[in-house]
Amino acid sequence: MYRIASLLVAAMLAAIEPAAASEILSVPVVVPFTAQTKGTVLELDVRLREERGYSIILQLGFVRGDASSRRRIAQFAGTGERRADGTPVNTGLAIPLALSIRALEPQGATALYEKQVADFELRGYTDSYYSKTIDRVRLVPGVYRFRVEALRDIPELDSTPVRLEISYRSK
């Protein structure tokens, strides 16, 4: 009985996204993130080697080659259009997230960025996902902890693979 209970607990823990980063990653980073479930937390430790602007992006996946799947996700992604004053016309489905970035230093972590966001602009798309830019942040070389938390249940995305991307555009 004890062994069965242990196996069940281990299986449940394996299904939960990591609460703390266990390794230091390098950009670009693309990892699954259950943005549709309130309370989901993802923490990533990332080494940045250059001073530049880094993009934090949410990827909304769809079934490659399936037009109805693509249309369904397209309505959540927004249009990417802008008004004459530069403001977005349609940012798609609101996906409330809390995002923080901390510099990891020998003497401890220093908070650099903390923000709650919900409306992200369409950045682009591929044959299997739409990209929505959460934000762009200029950072210097170092190791940083990126923490993202889903702030609301979003049933519209229940069957949608969602990934978090940290990357930069080439010079």
Secondary structure, DSSP 8 states (H G I E B T S, - for coil): -HHHHHHHHHHHHHHS--SS--SEEESSEEEE--TTSTT-EEEEEEEE-S-EEEEEEEEEE--TT-HHHHHHHHHHH----B-TTS-BS---S---EEEEEEEEETTEEEEEEEEEE---EEEEE-SSEEEEEEEEEEE-SEEEEEEEEE-S--GGGTT--EEEEEE----
